[in-house]
Amino acid sequence: MNAHQHANHDSAYACPMHPEVKGNKGDKCPKCGMALSPVNKEKSQYEVKVAADPQNVEAGKPTNLSIAISEHGKNVPLEVVHEMKMHLLVVNEELTWFDHIHPEEQADGSYKVSETFPTAGKYLLFTDYKPNGAEGEVNKQTIEVKGTAATQTADLKTKLVSTVDGFTVTLLNGEDFKTNRNQGLQFSVEKDGKKLEEKDMQNYLGATAHIVMISKTNKDFLHIHPVSKENFPIYAETLIKKAGLYRLWAQFKINNVVHTADFTITVSEGEKSVEDHSHHTHNH
């Protein structure tokens, strides 16, 4: 799973996008401006507990989720990242259903949110958080939901055009995704025959969009935020480490409504290069 884990090796830090750039904790990459992350991603020092109420989670009924991030038995304070202290990304095991919600902080330092799972089966909960003064992390857990199963399991086929709420969103370079390189994500957004521009996008949680990629096989997780690039209403870059089939969700806000476009892409193995000077990125 792709996560920035907190490590105690101050000198063992490198840029996630430009691994040849090394430095100390707190340093930033001179090429892209990203904060350097620990090279040795050890097991997290934080414990993440997720509790469901009721304990027997049923499809179609609201479930209260309580999430506690603790260290040595005490809940740790979290920093605000993209306007929220915690982002919870929820998907079913088949990766055909997706939700992005934000648990609210409680008096005891835990976080709570309500979710309604549509059908029975296994779901994955990706908790994205950043303890004060530490690296951001992503915790993955599963939850079993009882009730009526989906009528049929859809086979995932390549999907590069998504129609949502009257918008046609196209992943323009969706057939050219490779590992081991700075990978651009080029989107076009159209409505009523008009191509939208970046200026048409409203700020959504501190960015023009939020993009999540999850691999079908290992459920590897990438949470990506766009950067500005001429000619694209939504543009981002990331580094994909494993080849295979991925589901991708791009969320954007227009007229105070958040829209979620979904895609299915195949990432092929790319050649490992020493460095690449041509791109800038912001992802985690």
Sine and cosine of phi, psi and omega as CSV:
sin_phi,cos_phi,sin_psi,cos_psi,sin_omega,cos_omega
0.00,0.00,0.71,-0.70,0.00,-1.00
-0.99,0.17,0.93,-0.36,0.03,-1.00
-0.51,-0.86,0.56,-0.83,0.09,-1.00
-1.00,0.08,0.97,-0.22,-0.01,-1.00
-1.00,0.03,0.48,-0.88,0.02,-1.00
-1.00,0.10,0.77,-0.64,0.03,-1.00
-0.78,-0.63,0.26,-0.97,-0.08,-1.00
-0.97,-0.26,0.31,0.95,0.00,-1.00
-0.98,-0.20,1.00,-0.07,-0.11,-0.99
-0.87,0.49,-0.51,0.86,-0.07,-1.00
-1.00,-0.01,-0.17,0.98,-0.07,-1.00
-0.99,-0.13,0.87,0.49,0.00,-1.00
-0.86,-0.51,0.59,-0.81,0.01,-1.00
-0.55,-0.84,0.31,-0.95,0.04,-1.00
-0.97,0.26,0.76,-0.66,0.02,-1.00
-0.87,0.49,-0.47,0.88,-0.04,-1.00
-0.99,-0.12,-0.45,0.89,0.00,-1.00
-0.79,-0.61,0.99,0.15,-0.13,-0.99
-0.85,0.52,-0.36,0.93,-0.01,-1.00
-0.96,0.27,-0.27,0.96,0.03,-1.00
-1.00,0.05,0.92,-0.38,-0.03,-1.00
-0.87,-0.50,0.38,-0.93,0.00,-1.00
-0.06,-1.00,-0.45,-0.89,-0.04,-1.00
-0.94,-0.34,0.21,-0.98,0.04,-1.00
-0.84,0.54,0.73,-0.69,-0.02,-1.00
1.00,-0.09,-0.29,0.96,0.03,-1.00
-0.96,0.29,0.39,-0.92,0.07,-1.00
-0.86,-0.51,0.50,-0.87,-0.01,-1.00
-0.94,0.35,0.80,-0.60,0.01,-1.00
-0.94,0.35,-0.28,0.96,-0.04,-1.00
-1.00,0.08,-0.66,0.75,-0.10,-1.00
-0.79,-0.61,-0.14,0.99,0.06,-1.00
1.00,0.08,-0.01,1.00,0.01,-1.00
-0.95,0.32,0.54,-0.84,0.11,-0.99
-0.93,0.36,0.67,-0.74,0.03,-1.00
-0.93,0.36,0.60,-0.80,-0.04,-1.00
-0.89,-0.45,0.37,-0.93,-0.01,-1.00
-0.87,0.50,0.68,-0.74,0.05,-1.00
-0.97,0.25,-0.69,0.73,0.00,-1.00
-1.00,-0.01,0.99,-0.14,-0.06,-1.00
-0.99,0.10,1.00,-0.02,-0.02,-1.00
-0.98,0.20,0.12,-0.99,0.09,-1.00
-0.87,0.49,0.65,-0.76,-0.05,-1.00
-0.85,0.52,0.60,-0.80,0.06,-1.00
-1.00,0.10,-0.07,1.00,-0.03,-1.00
-0.97,-0.25,0.58,-0.81,0.06,-1.00
-0.98,-0.19,0.74,-0.67,0.01,-1.00
-0.92,-0.40,0.90,-0.43,0.02,-1.00
-0.94,-0.35,0.78,-0.62,0.05,-1.00
-0.89,-0.45,0.83,-0.55,0.02,-1.00
-0.86,-0.51,0.65,-0.76,-0.01,-1.00
-0.93,-0.37,0.64,-0.77,0.06,-1.00
-0.73,-0.68,0.91,-0.41,0.04,1.00
-0.95,0.32,0.34,-0.94,-0.03,-1.00
-0.91,0.42,-0.60,0.80,0.08,-1.00
-1.00,0.06,0.99,-0.16,-0.08,-1.00
-0.98,0.20,0.79,-0.61,-0.01,-1.00
-0.90,-0.43,0.62,-0.78,0.02,-1.00
-0.89,0.45,0.63,-0.78,0.07,-1.00
0.99,0.14,-0.06,1.00,0.00,-1.00
-0.88,-0.47,0.67,-0.74,-0.01,-1.00
-0.85,0.52,0.68,-0.73,0.05,-1.00
-0.84,-0.54,0.76,-0.65,0.06,-1.00
-1.00,0.02,0.85,-0.53,0.02,-1.00
-0.96,-0.27,0.76,-0.65,0.07,-1.00
-0.90,-0.43,0.78,-0.62,-0.05,-1.00
-0.83,-0.56,0.80,-0.60,0.01,-1.00
-0.84,-0.54,0.79,-0.61,0.08,-1.00
-0.96,-0.27,0.91,-0.42,-0.11,-0.99
-0.76,-0.65,0.35,-0.94,0.10,-0.99
-0.65,-0.76,0.81,-0.59,-0.06,-1.00
0.81,0.58,0.61,0.79,0.09,-1.00
0.99,0.13,-0.01,1.00,0.00,-1.00
-0.90,-0.44,0.69,-0.73,0.04,-1.00
-0.90,0.43,0.72,-0.70,-0.07,-1.00
-0.99,-0.14,0.57,-0.82,0.07,-1.00
-0.95,0.31,0.59,-0.81,-0.04,-1.00
-0.92,-0.39,0.48,-0.88,0.06,-1.00
-1.00,0.03,0.44,-0.90,0.10,-1.00
-0.98,0.22,0.83,-0.56,0.06,-1.00
-0.79,-0.61,0.84,-0.54,-0.09,-1.00
0.78,0.63,0.78,0.63,0.16,-0.99
0.95,0.31,0.01,1.00,0.01,-1.00
-0.69,-0.72,0.50,-0.87,0.06,-1.00
-0.99,0.15,-0.38,0.93,0.00,-1.00
-0.56,-0.83,0.74,-0.68,0.12,-0.99
-0.92,-0.39,0.79,-0.61,0.04,-1.00
-0.91,-0.42,0.90,-0.45,0.02,-1.00
-0.97,-0.25,0.83,-0.55,-0.09,-1.00
-0.87,-0.49,0.76,-0.64,0.05,-1.00
-0.67,-0.74,0.44,-0.90,0.17,-0.99
-0.99,0.14,0.29,-0.96,-0.10,-0.99
-0.87,0.49,-0.50,0.87,0.00,-1.00
-0.98,0.20,-0.16,0.99,-0.01,-1.00
0.90,0.45,0.53,0.85,0.05,-1.00
-0.97,-0.23,-0.14,0.99,0.00,-1.00
-0.74,-0.68,0.66,-0.75,-0.12,-0.99
-0.60,-0.80,0.60,-0.80,0.12,-0.99
-0.54,-0.84,0.57,-0.82,0.00,-1.00
-0.80,-0.60,0.95,-0.30,-0.09,-1.00
-0.79,-0.62,0.16,-0.99,-0.12,-0.99
-0.72,-0.69,0.98,-0.18,0.06,-1.00
-0.86,0.52,0.57,-0.82,-0.04,-1.00
-0.98,-0.18,0.62,-0.78,-0.05,-1.00
-0.93,0.36,0.66,-0.76,0.03,-1.00
-0.96,-0.27,0.17,-0.99,-0.04,-1.00
-0.87,0.50,-0.51,0.86,-0.04,-1.00
-1.00,0.03,0.10,1.00,0.02,-1.00
1.00,0.03,0.01,1.00,0.11,-0.99
-1.00,0.02,0.04,-1.00,-0.05,-1.00
-0.74,-0.67,0.62,-0.78,-0.03,-1.00
-0.74,-0.67,0.54,-0.84,0.05,-1.00
-0.38,-0.93,0.44,-0.90,0.05,-1.00
-0.97,-0.23,0.67,-0.75,0.05,-1.00
-0.68,-0.73,0.60,-0.80,0.10,-1.00
-0.89,-0.45,0.92,-0.39,-0.01,-1.00
-0.99,0.11,0.77,-0.64,-0.17,-0.99
-0.94,0.33,-0.60,0.80,-0.05,-1.00
-0.65,-0.76,0.21,-0.98,0.02,-1.00
-0.95,0.30,0.37,-0.93,0.04,-1.00
0.70,-0.71,-0.20,-0.98,-0.01,-1.00
-0.99,-0.11,0.69,-0.72,0.04,-1.00
-0.84,-0.55,0.48,-0.88,0.05,-1.00
-0.93,-0.36,0.70,-0.72,0.03,-1.00
-0.92,-0.39,0.89,-0.45,0.06,-1.00
-0.97,-0.26,0.94,-0.34,0.00,-1.00
-0.99,-0.13,0.89,-0.45,-0.06,-1.00
-0.96,-0.27,0.89,-0.46,-0.10,-0.99
-0.49,-0.87,0.27,-0.96,0.01,-1.00
-0.64,-0.77,0.97,-0.26,0.06,-1.00
-0.89,0.46,0.50,-0.87,0.02,-1.00
-0.81,0.59,0.82,-0.58,0.07,-1.00
0.97,0.25,0.10,0.99,-0.03,-1.00
-0.86,-0.51,0.04,-1.00,0.04,-1.00
-0.98,0.21,0.45,-0.89,0.11,-0.99
-0.93,0.36,0.53,-0.85,-0.01,-1.00
-0.70,-0.72,0.35,-0.94,0.13,-0.99
-0.80,-0.60,0.82,-0.57,0.02,-1.00
-0.96,-0.29,0.72,-0.70,-0.01,-1.00
-0.92,-0.39,0.80,-0.60,0.08,-1.00
-0.68,-0.73,0.30,-0.96,0.01,-1.00
-0.88,-0.47,0.43,-0.90,0.04,-1.00
-0.65,-0.76,0.67,-0.74,0.01,-1.00
-1.00,-0.10,0.74,-0.67,0.00,-1.00
-0.90,-0.44,0.79,-0.61,-0.01,-1.00
-1.00,-0.06,0.24,-0.97,0.04,-1.00
0.84,-0.54,-0.48,-0.88,-0.06,-1.00
-0.99,0.15,0.82,-0.57,0.01,-1.00
-0.97,0.23,0.30,-0.95,0.06,-1.00
-0.88,0.48,0.58,-0.81,-0.06,-1.00
-0.89,0.46,-0.58,0.82,0.04,-1.00
-0.46,-0.89,0.51,-0.86,0.03,-1.00
-1.00,-0.10,0.89,-0.45,-0.05,-1.00
-0.97,0.24,0.71,-0.70,0.12,-0.99
-0.96,0.29,0.69,-0.72,0.00,-1.00
-0.99,0.17,0.88,-0.47,0.05,-1.00
-0.87,-0.49,0.39,-0.92,-0.02,-1.00
-0.78,0.62,0.77,-0.64,0.02,-1.00
-0.65,-0.76,0.94,-0.34,-0.05,-1.00
-0.93,-0.37,-0.09,1.00,0.04,-1.00
-0.80,-0.60,0.80,-0.60,-0.03,-1.00
-0.83,-0.55,0.76,-0.65,0.05,-1.00
-0.95,-0.32,0.86,-0.52,-0.05,-1.00
-0.60,-0.80,0.82,-0.57,0.07,-1.00
0.80,0.61,0.60,0.80,0.02,-1.00
1.00,0.06,-0.08,1.00,0.05,-1.00
-0.99,-0.11,0.65,-0.76,0.12,-0.99
-0.95,-0.31,0.92,-0.40,-0.05,-1.00
-0.93,-0.36,0.82,-0.57,-0.06,-1.00
-0.88,-0.48,0.76,-0.65,0.13,-0.99
-1.00,0.03,1.00,-0.09,-0.23,-0.97
-0.88,0.47,-0.59,0.81,-0.03,-1.00
-0.95,-0.31,0.50,0.87,-0.08,-1.00
-0.89,0.45,-0.31,0.95,0.01,-1.00
-1.00,-0.05,0.10,0.99,-0.05,-1.00
-0.76,-0.64,0.84,0.54,0.06,-1.00
-0.96,-0.29,0.79,-0.62,-0.02,-1.00
-0.69,-0.72,0.41,-0.91,0.07,-1.00
-0.99,0.15,0.17,-0.99,0.17,-0.98
0.88,0.48,0.52,0.86,0.09,-1.00
-0.45,-0.89,0.28,-0.96,0.12,-0.99
-0.94,0.34,0.95,-0.32,-0.12,-0.99
-0.99,-0.13,0.88,-0.47,0.07,-1.00
-0.98,0.18,0.52,-0.85,0.11,-0.99
-0.85,-0.53,0.94,-0.34,-0.10,-0.99
-0.95,-0.32,0.90,-0.44,-0.03,-1.00
-0.91,-0.42,0.57,-0.82,0.25,-0.97
-0.89,-0.45,0.52,-0.85,0.02,-1.00
-0.76,-0.66,0.82,-0.58,-0.01,-1.00
-0.79,-0.62,0.53,-0.85,0.14,-0.99
-0.53,-0.85,0.75,-0.66,-0.01,-1.00
0.80,0.60,0.63,0.78,0.06,-1.00
0.98,0.18,0.00,1.00,-0.02,-1.00
-0.97,-0.23,0.77,-0.64,0.08,-1.00
-0.99,0.13,0.82,-0.57,-0.03,-1.00
-0.99,0.10,0.39,-0.92,0.02,-1.00
-0.90,-0.44,0.13,-0.99,-0.02,-1.00
-0.85,0.53,-0.57,0.82,-0.02,-1.00
-0.92,0.39,-0.29,0.96,0.04,-1.00
-0.99,0.17,-0.24,0.97,-0.03,-1.00
-1.00,0.09,0.73,-0.68,0.10,-1.00
-0.99,0.12,0.41,-0.91,0.10,-0.99
-0.90,0.44,0.82,-0.57,0.05,-1.00
-0.82,-0.57,0.96,-0.26,-0.01,-1.00
0.82,0.58,0.72,0.70,0.11,-0.99
0.98,0.17,0.25,0.97,0.00,-1.00
-0.46,-0.89,0.22,-0.98,0.05,-1.00
-0.97,0.25,-0.31,0.95,0.03,-1.00
-0.23,-0.97,0.22,-0.97,0.14,-0.99
-0.80,-0.60,0.72,-0.69,-0.07,-1.00
-0.82,-0.58,0.75,-0.66,0.04,-1.00
-0.83,-0.56,0.73,-0.68,0.10,-0.99
-0.86,-0.52,0.71,-0.71,0.05,-1.00
-0.69,-0.72,0.76,-0.65,-0.01,-1.00
-0.98,0.18,0.58,-0.82,-0.04,-1.00
-0.93,0.37,-0.66,0.75,-0.13,-0.99
-0.96,0.27,-0.85,0.53,-0.11,-0.99
-0.97,-0.23,-0.04,1.00,-0.06,-1.00
0.85,0.53,0.60,0.80,0.13,-0.99
-0.90,0.44,0.65,-0.76,-0.19,-0.98
-0.87,-0.50,0.75,-0.66,0.12,-0.99
-0.77,-0.63,0.78,-0.63,0.07,-1.00
-0.92,-0.40,0.92,-0.39,-0.21,-0.98
-0.87,-0.50,0.63,-0.77,0.05,-1.00
-0.87,-0.49,0.66,-0.75,-0.09,-1.00
-0.93,0.37,0.33,-0.94,0.21,-0.98
-0.84,-0.54,0.34,-0.94,-0.05,-1.00
-0.97,0.23,0.75,-0.67,0.09,-1.00
-0.53,-0.85,0.75,-0.66,-0.04,-1.00
-0.84,0.54,0.59,-0.81,0.07,-1.00
0.99,0.16,-0.04,1.00,0.03,-1.00
-0.80,-0.60,0.81,-0.58,0.08,-1.00
-0.92,0.39,-0.54,0.84,0.08,-1.00
-0.73,-0.69,0.82,-0.57,0.02,-1.00
-0.58,-0.81,0.68,-0.74,0.01,-1.00
-0.54,-0.84,0.19,-0.98,0.09,-1.00
-0.65,-0.76,0.52,-0.85,0.01,-1.00
-0.47,-0.88,0.03,-1.00,0.08,-1.00
-0.84,-0.55,0.89,-0.46,-0.01,-1.00
-0.98,-0.20,0.82,-0.57,-0.11,-0.99
-1.00,-0.07,-0.40,0.92,-0.07,-1.00
-0.82,-0.57,0.70,-0.72,0.04,-1.00
-0.97,0.23,0.30,-0.96,0.05,-1.00
0.69,-0.72,-0.16,-0.99,-0.01,-1.00
-1.00,0.09,0.73,-0.69,0.01,-1.00
-0.79,-0.62,0.56,-0.83,0.24,-0.97
-0.99,-0.16,0.57,-0.82,-0.06,-1.00
-0.69,-0.73,0.71,-0.70,0.06,-1.00
-0.83,-0.56,0.76,-0.65,0.05,-1.00
-0.88,-0.47,0.85,-0.52,-0.01,-1.00
-0.94,-0.34,0.75,-0.66,0.01,-1.00
-0.63,-0.78,0.35,-0.94,-0.11,-0.99
-0.85,-0.53,0.80,-0.60,0.06,-1.00
-0.65,-0.76,0.72,-0.70,-0.03,-1.00
0.80,0.59,0.65,0.76,0.07,-1.00
0.91,0.41,0.32,0.95,0.06,-1.00
-0.86,-0.52,0.74,-0.68,0.04,-1.00
-1.00,0.01,0.79,-0.61,0.00,-1.00
-0.92,-0.39,0.62,-0.79,-0.02,-1.00
-0.86,-0.51,0.91,-0.42,0.05,-1.00
-0.98,-0.20,0.66,-0.75,-0.04,-1.00
-0.88,-0.48,0.51,-0.86,-0.05,-1.00
-0.62,-0.79,0.34,-0.94,0.12,-0.99
-0.75,-0.66,0.84,-0.54,-0.07,-1.00
-0.75,-0.66,0.35,-0.94,0.11,-0.99
-0.92,-0.39,0.82,-0.58,0.03,-1.00
-0.99,-0.17,0.83,-0.56,0.00,-1.00
-0.99,-0.13,0.28,-0.96,-0.02,-1.00
-0.96,0.29,0.78,-0.62,0.03,-1.00
-0.96,-0.29,0.29,-0.96,0.02,-1.00
-0.96,0.27,0.65,-0.76,0.04,-1.00
-0.98,0.20,0.85,-0.52,0.00,-1.00
-0.94,-0.34,0.37,-0.93,-0.03,-1.00
-0.94,0.35,-0.73,0.69,0.02,-1.00
-0.35,-0.94,0.25,-0.97,-0.01,-1.00
-0.60,-0.80,0.89,-0.45,-0.10,-0.99
-1.00,0.02,-0.09,1.00,-0.30,-0.95
-1.00,0.00,-0.12,0.99,-0.14,-0.99
-0.79,-0.61,0.37,-0.93,0.12,-0.99
-0.85,-0.53,0.45,-0.89,-0.10,-1.00
-0.55,-0.84,0.30,-0.95,0.16,-0.99
-0.47,-0.88,0.99,-0.15,0.03,-1.00
-0.52,-0.86,0.22,-0.97,0.06,-1.00
-0.35,-0.93,0.00,0.00,0.00,0.00
